[in-house]
Structures are given as structure tokens and as C-alpha cells.
């Protein structure tokens, strides 16, 4: 009899599970039709809910009933309820409308509020809020916002460098549309390279790192550019004390593809040029100093079918400082410039209602250069001698990666993928030439080629309503100069719900960093010299334990967190 009851119970359980259905789709912004990440999707009165991924995709599995109400909510948007008849699996795309208030998220006992999320030590700042903060010389700086957050310290007054939980600025993984940005500063650190008019989302993670991230020790700053409006052509701009900016976006093909083009440039050099020329009018000795920086963001995307979407985006930015001098007996040309260039090609594909993938081809470059050139002139102004000094430093990456999001049941969200990056680093290239030098002097060009890989898997498991666990592993490798480093990086986070809006969280994360930033003061200027780990310079490694409490206050919509951490890292590279 007991065996018979056990068999019946198994059959009933199998039947109940078989009656579950899945709805999936994309959540977009109503006007621009841009896909929205981080939107809460849930069925009120139940424990079934999920969150849209970076590309606005969601998949929700729950027991079949005659009908169900599905709620979609996100900070800054009006909450939307969709009632659907349930006869089987289906697709439900939703368009959210901007709300006038930032507290549109309504939290219930069965809705995953921010306090109960398994992720800890993470700050997601809406770009709309960034634009409302006080500006520095008319510039709304994204990185300066993070300097106001707990666990983040700033360096020299006014600069944008991030020192997160005891780490240095080089230990932050800064990503723009999947591409690494090696130097995030303009004007020797007083401004960041990110134009807020071109950014859709920005997120800082200080601990409990998801397994998909690797390569740095202290933090991850993930940014995504706007896609551009698919509805209409429009633009915005601004004029500040230091710079002006202009952004254009619109459809390439209405409701199918769109573009974004955003530019920013300082103009102190343009305004100062006539003033300096007037002040030196009639003088034989003339000096023309100048400095400017610029940023250019561009992006285009194409919907090539209900299951496929292509993106092509790029960023180009540069700082230039120059000093031109001319007198009766000499002419000099001195300059200093540095900049980033990134490019990303991405392909989104939906294999099924439960399996989403993104594949990327990524390019990233940072270079720094110094030029000092001096020309001797005779009394007639003819050249009689020439000497020059050139210094360059560069790092360049080419990467390929594929990420999968798999939603097998309502209690599991599995992410897995792999990435490979080819690094080419030329830390220091020096050349000295001239008529006063018998033999041109040059430093041998030392090129470091290395290959870094990472493969990862993680599962966010809702064990039951009050306990959620994220467990993952990342296996990273680094090959350089015939030496291969293989490093496992375990990750685990958990959230225990103590009350409706109160949770306790714990996390552990191991990270490795294979590319190091060295400071070279030999040329009299601070420079960024990126070098890879070698046989003698071993990779850096950190382990971070964190714990704390999170409380969500419904009025006003506010999450209060209290966290503590223990972090150990090393060894540090040296030459």
C-alpha cells in the first residue's frame, strides 16, 4: 500500500510540474523602444518572479491557471499590469512609460524587493538621477557619483579615480558595451571619459562578484550605451563652462533599427587662441599653448528577426596638450596626448523561451605619447639643427566572448559562458633623434603578447522563499612568455529573508588580475604603463568576504544597507 501511494504521489507531482507554462519576451521603453534591463517581472500573490537581463529579456515559468496578472515595474517607470489567458507557453513583450516619480516600484510580500536580492555590494544609479546631481564646471560626471558611495574613496581632490575597498584605480574593471576602458580620465583625472547623454545604464559592484566578471580585484563598473530611438529623430545638447556636447538619435528603419551619435569637446583652446595672439601681437617671441579633450560615442542596432538582434558600437576619446614656441633663433613643438578607442560587435540570439545568448567581438586600445621637438634657426630663419624626443606607451586587446542565460525553472537562473582575450602591450617606446646626436638613440621596442581566457558558470537558486543562493565558479587562464597560469575563482552569495523587507546577506569572491599598472616618473610626468604578468611578475589575487543587512523602506522607496568586509590581496607586482 505504501509503495502504491508513493507511486501515485510521484505521478501527481510529475503531472503538476508538467502543467507549468513559460512566458518570455522583452521589456522596452515606450517612446524610444530601447530594451530595459533590471525590470521586475512577477505574479502578485505568488513567489514567481524574475528580472530582465542586460538586453531587456525575461523568462518566467509558473503553474498553469485560467488567467494570471503579470506585473512589470522599474524605478522611474509606471508600473504596468498585463492580464493574460494561459493556454500554453507564449510571448509577451511590454513597453513601459516614464513616470514622474522615482518611487514607482510597489513592493509586496511576494515580490523580490531590492533588500531580498541575492546580490550584495552593488549600486545601480539611474542616469536620470546622475543628471540631477550638482555639476562640476557644467559637467555631470558619472564616476564622481560613485565617489559619494560607501566603500569608495576618492584620490586627489576633484579627481575621478575610484579607490574601492582598499584597492587602486587600476584594480577596477570598467566596461563600456563589453569593452574594457583602460583610462577613464580626462584633464589629468578631473573628468571621466563618459558622456552621460550617451549612457543608458551604469552599475558598480564592490563585492560578491558574479562569475561572469574577472580580470580585476576591487570592483566592476559596467556601463551600456543608449541604443537610439526607433520612433523619431531627435537630439539634445548643452553648453558648459568647459565643454559643449551634442547627441543625435533616431531610427534607421522605423521600429527595426536605430542609431546614436554623441559628441563632446572642450573649447578653451579655441577661445584662448585669439586672446593669446592679440596679447603677443608685434612680439618676435611667441608662445601658443593649448589643451582640449573630446569624446565620440556611436551606436547602431538592427532587429533582423524576432529572435536575433545585432549591435555595433564604439567609443573614441582623446586628450591633447600642446605648447608651440617660436623666436628669432629657435622653434619648439611640445605635446602630450592620450586616449581610448573601443569597438564592440554583438549578436543577441534567442534559442528558446528559456535560453538567451549574446556573442561579442570586442576591440580596446589605450595609448599615451609625449613629443618634444626643438629646431635651431639662423638669423634668416632657416633651419640649422633639429632634435626630437618621442615617448609612447600602448596596450591593445582583441576579445571574443559568448554568454548564455538559461531559465530552466522558476527557482533557477543559470548563466554560463566563455571569453578569450589577446593582449598586446608595449609599455615603453623611446626614440631620440637630431643633428646634435651622433647616433640616434632608441629604446628597444619590447612587446608583450599574452592570451587570457575565462570560462564560468553560476546558478541563482531560490531554495525557498526566504533563502536564495548564488553559487558559481570561474576558471581563468593566462599565457605569456611560455608561462601559463591557471586560477580557479569560486564565487558564492546568499540572502536570508528575516522579515518581509529585511534580509541578511553573505558573500565570498576570489578574483585574479593578470594585467598590471605601473608608474613611470622617468620622463617627469605621470603615465599609465600597462604590463602583463610574466614569469617573474606573478598575477595579483584577492579574496573578499562580505556580510551585512539590507532593509527596504516602502515610503520613501529606499534601501538601507549595512555591510562589513574582509579583503586580502597580493602579491603586488614589482620590477
C-alpha positions as CSV (number, residue, x, y, z in Angstrom):
1,X,0.0,0.0,0.0
2,X,2.8,2.4,0.9
3,X,4.5,1.6,-2.4
4,X,1.3,2.3,-4.3
5,X,0.9,5.7,-2.5
6,X,4.5,6.6,-3.3
7,X,3.9,5.9,-7.0
8,X,0.7,7.9,-7.1
9,X,2.5,10.8,-5.3
10,X,5.2,10.8,-7.9
11,X,2.7,10.7,-10.8
12,X,0.8,13.6,-9.3
13,X,3.9,15.6,-8.7
14,X,5.0,15.0,-12.3
15,X,1.6,15.9,-13.6
16,X,1.6,19.2,-11.6
17,X,5.0,20.1,-12.9
18,X,4.1,19.2,-16.4
19,X,1.3,21.8,-16.2
20,X,3.7,24.7,-15.8
21,X,4.0,27.1,-18.6
22,X,6.6,29.7,-19.6
23,X,6.1,33.2,-20.8
24,X,9.0,35.3,-22.1
25,X,9.7,38.4,-24.0
26,X,11.4,41.8,-24.0
27,X,10.6,44.9,-21.9
28,X,11.2,48.2,-23.7
29,X,10.8,51.9,-23.1
30,X,7.6,53.1,-24.8
31,X,9.0,56.1,-26.7
32,X,12.5,55.1,-27.7
33,X,11.7,51.4,-27.7
34,X,15.1,50.8,-26.0
35,X,15.3,47.5,-24.2
36,X,15.2,47.9,-20.4
37,X,17.5,45.9,-18.0
38,X,16.7,45.2,-14.4
39,X,12.9,45.3,-14.7
40,X,11.0,43.3,-12.1
41,X,8.5,40.8,-13.6
42,X,6.3,38.9,-11.2
43,X,2.9,37.4,-10.5
44,X,1.4,39.1,-7.4
45,X,0.2,36.8,-4.7
46,X,2.8,34.1,-5.6
47,X,6.5,33.6,-5.3
48,X,7.1,33.6,-9.0
49,X,9.2,36.4,-10.4
50,X,12.3,37.3,-12.3
51,X,14.3,40.3,-13.6
52,X,15.1,41.3,-17.1
53,X,18.7,40.8,-18.2
54,X,21.1,43.4,-19.7
55,X,19.2,43.2,-23.0
56,X,15.7,43.5,-21.5
57,X,14.9,39.8,-21.9
58,X,12.9,37.8,-19.3
59,X,11.6,34.3,-18.9
60,X,9.0,33.4,-16.3
61,X,7.8,29.8,-15.5
62,X,4.8,29.2,-13.3
63,X,1.8,26.8,-12.8
64,X,-0.9,27.0,-15.4
65,X,-4.2,28.6,-14.5
66,X,-7.1,30.0,-16.4
67,X,-5.6,33.5,-16.3
68,X,-2.9,35.4,-14.5
69,X,-1.9,39.0,-13.9
70,X,1.8,39.8,-14.6
71,X,3.3,43.0,-13.2
72,X,6.2,44.9,-14.7
73,X,7.9,47.5,-12.5
74,X,11.1,49.5,-12.6
75,X,12.4,52.6,-10.9
76,X,11.4,55.7,-12.9
77,X,8.7,54.0,-14.9
78,X,5.0,53.5,-14.4
79,X,4.1,50.0,-13.1
80,X,2.2,48.0,-15.7
81,X,-0.1,45.0,-15.2
82,X,-0.9,42.6,-18.0
83,X,-3.6,40.0,-17.6
84,X,-3.2,37.1,-19.9
85,X,-5.1,33.9,-20.7
86,X,-3.0,30.9,-20.2
87,X,-3.4,28.0,-22.6
88,X,0.3,27.3,-23.1
89,X,3.7,28.8,-23.5
90,X,3.7,32.3,-25.0
91,X,5.5,35.5,-25.8
92,X,4.7,38.8,-24.0
93,X,6.5,42.0,-24.9
94,X,5.9,45.1,-22.8
95,X,6.5,48.8,-23.2
96,X,6.9,50.9,-20.1
97,X,6.2,54.6,-19.8
98,X,8.3,57.0,-17.9
99,X,6.8,58.0,-14.5
100,X,7.1,61.5,-12.9
101,X,8.3,60.0,-9.6
102,X,11.2,57.7,-8.9
103,X,9.2,55.5,-6.4
104,X,7.0,53.6,-8.9
105,X,8.1,50.2,-7.6
106,X,5.4,48.7,-5.4
107,X,6.7,46.0,-3.1
108,X,4.6,43.2,-1.8
109,X,5.4,40.2,0.4
110,X,5.8,38.0,-2.7
111,X,7.7,40.5,-4.8
112,X,11.5,40.4,-4.9
113,X,12.3,43.7,-3.4
114,X,15.9,45.1,-3.5
115,X,16.6,44.0,0.0
116,X,15.9,40.4,-0.7
117,X,18.1,40.2,-3.9
118,X,20.9,37.7,-3.5
119,X,23.4,40.2,-5.0
120,X,25.1,42.5,-2.4
121,X,27.6,45.3,-2.6
122,X,26.1,46.6,-5.8
123,X,24.9,50.1,-6.7
124,X,22.7,50.8,-9.7
125,X,22.3,54.5,-10.3
126,X,19.7,55.7,-12.8
127,X,21.2,58.0,-15.4
128,X,18.2,60.4,-14.8
129,X,19.5,60.8,-11.2
130,X,23.1,61.4,-12.3
131,X,21.9,64.3,-14.5
132,X,20.3,65.9,-11.4
133,X,23.4,66.0,-9.2
134,X,25.4,69.2,-8.9
135,X,27.8,69.6,-11.8
136,X,31.5,70.3,-11.8
137,X,32.1,73.2,-14.2
138,X,28.9,72.3,-16.0
139,X,29.8,68.6,-16.4
140,X,27.6,65.8,-15.0
141,X,30.3,63.2,-14.1
142,X,29.2,59.5,-13.7
143,X,32.3,58.4,-11.8
144,X,32.1,61.3,-9.4
145,X,28.7,60.0,-8.3
146,X,30.3,56.7,-7.2
147,X,32.8,58.7,-5.1
148,X,29.9,59.6,-2.9
149,X,29.0,56.0,-2.2
150,X,30.1,53.9,0.9
151,X,33.2,51.8,0.3
152,X,34.5,54.2,-2.4
153,X,37.2,56.7,-1.7
154,X,38.5,59.5,-4.0
155,X,42.1,60.4,-4.5
156,X,43.3,63.9,-5.1
157,X,40.6,66.5,-4.5
158,X,38.4,66.9,-7.6
159,X,39.8,63.8,-9.5
160,X,37.7,60.9,-10.7
161,X,39.8,58.0,-9.7
162,X,38.0,55.2,-7.8
163,X,39.6,53.6,-4.7
164,X,37.2,50.8,-3.9
165,X,37.6,48.8,-0.6
166,X,41.3,49.5,-0.3
167,X,42.1,48.9,-4.0
168,X,43.8,51.2,-6.5
169,X,42.3,52.8,-9.6
170,X,43.9,50.1,-11.8
171,X,42.0,47.4,-9.9
172,X,38.6,48.5,-11.2
173,X,37.2,46.7,-14.3
174,X,35.5,49.5,-16.2
175,X,33.4,48.2,-19.1
176,X,31.5,50.1,-21.8
177,X,29.4,47.9,-24.0
178,X,31.5,44.8,-23.1
179,X,34.8,46.7,-24.0
180,X,37.4,47.4,-21.3
181,X,38.3,51.1,-20.8
182,X,41.8,51.3,-19.5
183,X,41.9,55.0,-18.7
184,X,38.7,56.6,-17.7
185,X,40.0,60.1,-17.1
186,X,40.2,63.5,-18.9
187,X,42.2,66.5,-17.8
188,X,44.7,64.6,-15.7
189,X,41.8,63.0,-13.7
190,X,39.4,65.8,-13.1
191,X,36.7,64.5,-15.5
192,X,35.7,61.0,-16.6
193,X,35.5,60.0,-20.3
194,X,31.8,59.0,-20.0
195,X,29.3,61.4,-21.5
196,X,26.1,60.9,-19.5
197,X,24.0,61.8,-22.6
198,X,25.1,58.6,-24.3
199,X,24.8,56.2,-21.3
200,X,21.7,54.1,-20.7
201,X,22.7,52.2,-17.6
202,X,25.5,52.2,-15.1
203,X,26.2,49.7,-12.2
204,X,29.0,49.4,-9.7
205,X,29.7,46.1,-8.0
206,X,32.1,46.2,-5.0
207,X,31.9,42.6,-3.8
208,X,30.1,39.3,-4.3
209,X,31.1,39.5,-7.9
210,X,29.1,37.4,-10.4
211,X,31.1,34.7,-12.0
212,X,30.9,36.3,-15.5
213,X,33.3,39.0,-14.4
214,X,37.1,38.6,-13.9
215,X,40.4,40.3,-14.5
216,X,40.4,42.9,-11.7
217,X,40.5,42.8,-7.9
218,X,38.4,45.5,-6.4
219,X,35.3,46.4,-8.4
220,X,33.3,46.2,-11.6
221,X,31.8,49.3,-13.3
222,X,29.5,48.1,-16.1
223,X,28.0,50.7,-18.5
224,X,25.9,50.3,-21.5
225,X,25.3,53.0,-24.2
226,X,21.9,54.0,-25.4
227,X,20.6,52.3,-28.5
228,X,18.9,55.3,-30.0
229,X,15.2,55.9,-30.5
230,X,13.4,53.7,-33.1
231,X,10.4,56.1,-33.1
232,X,11.7,59.5,-34.2
233,X,14.8,61.6,-34.9
234,X,15.7,64.0,-32.1
235,X,18.6,65.4,-30.3
236,X,19.8,67.2,-27.2
237,X,22.8,69.3,-26.3
238,X,24.4,71.6,-23.8
239,X,27.0,74.3,-23.4
240,X,29.1,74.4,-20.2
241,X,32.0,76.4,-18.9
242,X,34.5,73.9,-20.3
243,X,32.8,71.9,-23.0
244,X,29.8,71.6,-25.3
245,X,28.0,68.4,-26.2
246,X,25.5,67.3,-28.8
247,X,23.6,64.0,-29.1
248,X,21.5,62.8,-32.1
249,X,19.4,59.6,-32.2
250,X,16.7,58.2,-34.3
251,X,15.5,55.4,-36.5
252,X,17.5,54.0,-39.4
253,X,14.4,51.9,-40.3
254,X,11.4,52.7,-38.1
255,X,10.8,50.1,-35.3
256,X,13.6,47.9,-36.8
257,X,16.8,49.7,-36.4
258,X,18.2,52.9,-34.8
259,X,21.4,54.9,-34.3
260,X,23.0,57.1,-31.6
261,X,25.7,59.7,-32.2
262,X,27.0,61.7,-29.3
263,X,30.0,64.1,-29.2
264,X,31.6,66.3,-26.6
265,X,34.6,68.7,-26.8
266,X,36.2,71.3,-24.7
267,X,36.9,74.7,-26.3
268,X,39.3,76.5,-24.0
269,X,42.0,76.3,-26.7
270,X,39.7,77.8,-29.4
271,X,38.6,80.7,-27.1
272,X,42.1,81.4,-25.8
273,X,43.8,81.4,-29.2
274,X,42.7,84.9,-30.4
275,X,43.3,86.3,-26.9
276,X,46.9,85.0,-26.8
277,X,47.5,86.1,-30.4
278,X,46.4,89.6,-29.5
279,X,48.5,89.8,-26.4
280,X,51.6,88.8,-28.3
281,X,50.9,91.0,-31.3
282,X,54.2,92.6,-32.5
283,X,56.4,90.4,-30.4
284,X,59.2,88.4,-32.0
285,X,58.9,85.6,-29.4
286,X,55.5,83.9,-29.5
287,X,54.0,81.1,-27.5
288,X,50.9,79.2,-28.3
289,X,49.7,76.8,-25.5
290,X,46.6,74.8,-25.7
291,X,44.6,71.9,-24.3
292,X,41.4,70.1,-25.2
293,X,39.7,66.8,-25.0
294,X,36.9,65.2,-27.0
295,X,34.6,62.1,-26.8
296,X,32.7,60.5,-29.6
297,X,30.1,57.7,-28.9
298,X,28.4,55.9,-31.8
299,X,26.0,53.0,-31.9
300,X,23.7,51.3,-34.4
301,X,21.4,48.3,-33.9
302,X,19.3,46.1,-36.2
303,X,16.4,43.8,-35.4
304,X,16.9,41.1,-38.1
305,X,14.1,38.9,-36.8
306,X,12.1,38.0,-33.8
307,X,15.0,36.0,-32.3
308,X,18.0,38.0,-33.5
309,X,19.4,41.4,-33.0
310,X,22.8,43.0,-33.9
311,X,24.6,45.9,-32.3
312,X,27.7,47.8,-33.4
313,X,29.1,50.4,-31.0
314,X,32.2,52.4,-30.5
315,X,33.9,55.0,-28.3
316,X,36.7,57.3,-29.3
317,X,38.2,59.8,-26.9
318,X,41.4,61.8,-26.6
319,X,43.3,64.4,-24.6
320,X,45.8,66.8,-26.3
321,X,48.1,69.3,-24.6
322,X,50.5,71.3,-26.7
323,X,52.9,74.2,-26.4
324,X,54.3,75.8,-29.6
325,X,57.1,78.4,-29.3
326,X,58.8,80.5,-31.9
327,X,61.5,83.0,-31.6
328,X,64.3,84.5,-33.7
329,X,66.7,81.6,-33.2
330,X,64.6,78.6,-32.4
331,X,61.2,76.9,-32.8
332,X,59.8,74.2,-30.5
333,X,56.9,71.9,-30.6
334,X,55.9,70.1,-27.3
335,X,52.9,67.8,-26.9
336,X,51.3,65.3,-24.6
337,X,48.3,63.2,-25.7
338,X,46.5,60.1,-24.6
339,X,43.2,58.3,-25.4
340,X,41.0,55.3,-25.6
341,X,39.3,53.6,-28.5
342,X,36.8,50.8,-28.2
343,X,34.6,48.9,-30.6
344,X,32.0,46.2,-30.0
345,X,30.0,44.0,-32.3
346,X,27.3,42.0,-30.5
347,X,24.7,39.4,-31.6
348,X,21.7,38.5,-29.5
349,X,20.0,35.2,-30.3
350,X,17.0,33.6,-28.6
351,X,17.3,29.8,-28.9
352,X,14.1,29.2,-27.0
353,X,11.9,30.8,-24.4
354,X,14.3,29.7,-21.8
355,X,17.7,30.2,-23.4
356,X,19.1,33.5,-24.4
357,X,22.7,34.2,-25.7
358,X,24.9,37.1,-26.5
359,X,28.1,36.8,-28.6
360,X,30.6,39.7,-28.8
361,X,33.7,40.6,-30.8
362,X,35.5,43.4,-28.9
363,X,38.4,45.8,-29.5
364,X,40.0,48.0,-26.9
365,X,43.0,50.3,-27.2
366,X,44.8,52.8,-24.9
367,X,47.9,54.8,-25.8
368,X,49.9,57.6,-24.3
369,X,52.5,59.8,-26.1
370,X,55.0,62.6,-25.4
371,X,56.8,64.7,-28.0
372,X,59.5,67.3,-27.5
373,X,60.9,68.7,-30.8
374,X,63.4,71.6,-31.0
375,X,64.6,73.3,-34.2
376,X,67.5,75.8,-34.3
377,X,67.2,78.7,-36.7
378,X,69.8,81.1,-38.1
379,X,69.3,84.9,-38.3
380,X,67.5,84.5,-41.6
381,X,65.0,81.9,-40.2
382,X,66.5,78.9,-41.9
383,X,66.7,75.6,-40.1
384,X,70.2,74.7,-39.0
385,X,69.6,72.0,-36.4
386,X,66.9,69.7,-35.1
387,X,66.4,67.4,-32.1
388,X,63.4,65.4,-31.0
389,X,62.4,63.2,-28.2
390,X,59.4,60.8,-28.6
391,X,57.9,58.5,-26.0
392,X,55.0,56.1,-26.4
393,X,53.1,53.5,-24.4
394,X,50.2,51.3,-25.6
395,X,48.0,48.4,-24.7
396,X,45.6,46.8,-27.2
397,X,43.1,44.0,-26.7
398,X,41.0,41.8,-29.1
399,X,38.4,39.7,-27.4
400,X,35.6,37.2,-28.2
401,X,33.0,36.1,-25.7
402,X,29.7,34.3,-25.5
403,X,27.3,34.4,-22.6
404,X,24.2,32.3,-22.0
405,X,21.2,33.0,-19.8
406,X,19.2,29.8,-19.1
407,X,15.9,29.8,-17.1
408,X,15.1,26.1,-16.6
409,X,12.5,26.6,-13.8
410,X,11.1,29.4,-11.7
411,X,13.6,28.7,-9.0
412,X,16.8,28.6,-11.1
413,X,18.6,31.1,-13.3
414,X,21.7,29.7,-14.8
415,X,24.4,31.8,-16.5
416,X,27.4,30.4,-18.2
417,X,29.9,31.4,-20.9
418,X,33.4,31.8,-22.0
419,X,35.8,34.6,-23.1
420,X,39.2,34.8,-24.8
421,X,41.3,38.0,-24.9
422,X,44.6,38.6,-26.8
423,X,46.6,41.4,-25.1
424,X,49.4,43.2,-26.9
425,X,51.3,45.6,-24.6
426,X,54.2,48.0,-25.5
427,X,54.9,49.7,-22.1
428,X,57.6,52.0,-23.3
429,X,58.9,53.1,-26.7
430,X,61.6,55.8,-26.7
431,X,63.3,57.5,-29.6
432,X,65.8,60.4,-29.6
433,X,67.0,61.8,-32.9
434,X,68.6,65.1,-34.1
435,X,71.5,66.8,-35.7
436,X,73.3,67.2,-32.4
437,X,73.2,63.5,-31.8
438,X,75.9,61.4,-33.5
439,X,73.8,58.2,-33.4
440,X,70.0,58.2,-32.9
441,X,69.1,56.7,-29.6
442,X,66.2,54.4,-29.2
443,X,65.0,52.0,-26.6
444,X,64.4,48.5,-28.0
445,X,60.7,48.0,-28.6
446,X,59.6,45.4,-26.1
447,X,56.3,43.9,-27.0
448,X,54.4,41.6,-24.6
449,X,51.9,39.3,-26.2
450,X,49.6,37.3,-23.9
451,X,46.4,35.4,-24.1
452,X,43.7,35.4,-21.3
453,X,40.7,33.1,-21.1
454,X,37.8,32.6,-18.7
455,X,35.1,30.1,-18.5
456,X,32.3,30.3,-16.0
457,X,29.0,29.0,-14.7
458,X,26.7,30.2,-12.0
459,X,23.2,29.4,-10.7
460,X,20.9,31.7,-8.7
461,X,18.8,29.2,-6.8
462,X,15.6,30.2,-4.9
463,X,15.8,27.4,-2.4
464,X,12.6,28.6,-0.9
465,X,11.0,32.0,-0.4
466,X,13.2,33.1,2.5
467,X,16.6,31.7,1.2
468,X,18.4,32.4,-2.1
469,X,21.8,31.3,-3.1
470,X,24.1,32.2,-6.0
471,X,26.9,29.8,-6.5
472,X,29.4,29.9,-9.3
473,X,32.9,29.2,-10.5
474,X,35.2,30.9,-12.9
475,X,38.3,29.2,-14.3
476,X,40.8,31.8,-15.7
477,X,44.0,31.1,-17.6
478,X,46.8,33.4,-18.7
479,X,49.6,32.5,-21.1
480,X,52.6,34.8,-21.6
481,X,56.3,34.2,-22.5
482,X,55.7,30.4,-22.4
483,X,54.3,30.6,-18.9
484,X,50.7,29.6,-18.2
485,X,48.8,30.5,-15.1
486,X,45.6,28.6,-14.3
487,X,43.5,30.0,-11.5
488,X,40.1,28.9,-10.2
489,X,37.8,31.7,-8.9
490,X,34.9,30.4,-6.7
491,X,32.0,32.8,-6.0
492,X,29.1,32.4,-3.6
493,X,26.4,34.7,-2.3
494,X,23.3,34.1,-0.2
495,X,20.4,36.1,1.1
496,X,18.2,35.1,4.0
497,X,14.9,36.9,4.4
498,X,14.5,37.7,8.1
499,X,11.3,39.7,7.6
500,X,9.2,41.0,4.7
501,X,11.6,43.8,3.9
502,X,14.7,42.8,5.9
503,X,17.4,40.4,4.7
504,X,20.8,39.2,5.8
505,X,23.4,38.7,3.1
506,X,26.8,36.9,2.9
507,X,29.2,36.6,0.0
508,X,32.7,35.3,-0.9
509,X,34.6,36.0,-4.2
510,X,38.1,35.2,-5.4
511,X,39.5,37.4,-8.2
512,X,42.7,37.4,-10.2
513,X,44.4,40.3,-12.1
514,X,46.8,39.5,-14.9
515,X,47.5,43.0,-16.3
516,X,49.2,45.5,-14.0
517,X,49.5,49.3,-14.0
518,X,53.0,50.6,-13.3
519,X,54.0,54.2,-12.7
520,X,57.0,55.6,-14.6
521,X,58.3,59.0,-13.4
522,X,61.4,58.9,-15.6
523,X,60.1,61.3,-18.1
524,X,58.8,63.7,-15.4
525,X,55.1,63.0,-16.0
526,X,52.7,60.5,-14.5
527,X,52.0,57.9,-17.1
528,X,49.9,54.7,-17.4
529,X,52.2,51.8,-18.2
530,X,50.2,48.5,-18.5
531,X,52.3,45.3,-18.4
532,X,51.1,41.7,-18.2
533,X,52.1,39.1,-15.6
534,X,55.3,37.3,-16.6
535,X,57.4,34.5,-15.1
536,X,58.9,37.0,-12.6
537,X,55.8,39.2,-12.1
538,X,53.1,36.8,-10.9
539,X,49.4,37.7,-11.1
540,X,47.6,39.6,-8.3
541,X,44.9,37.7,-6.4
542,X,42.3,38.9,-3.9
543,X,39.7,37.1,-1.7
544,X,36.9,39.1,-0.3
545,X,34.4,38.0,2.4
546,X,31.4,40.3,3.0
547,X,28.3,40.3,5.2
548,X,25.5,42.6,6.1
549,X,21.9,43.5,6.3
550,X,19.5,45.2,3.9
551,X,16.3,46.9,4.7
552,X,13.8,48.2,2.2
553,X,11.6,51.1,3.2
554,X,8.5,51.5,1.1
555,X,7.9,55.1,1.9
556,X,10.0,56.6,0.6
557,X,11.3,53.9,-1.7
558,X,14.7,53.5,-0.1
559,X,17.0,50.6,0.5
560,X,19.2,50.9,3.6
561,X,22.3,48.6,3.8
562,X,24.9,47.9,6.5
563,X,27.9,45.9,5.3
564,X,31.3,44.8,6.5
565,X,34.0,43.1,4.6
566,X,37.4,41.4,4.9
567,X,39.7,41.5,1.9
568,X,43.2,40.2,1.4
569,X,45.2,40.5,-1.8
570,X,48.7,40.2,-3.2
571,X,51.3,39.7,-4.2
572,X,51.9,43.1,-5.8
573,X,53.9,43.4,-9.0
574,X,57.4,45.0,-8.9
575,X,60.2,45.5,-11.4
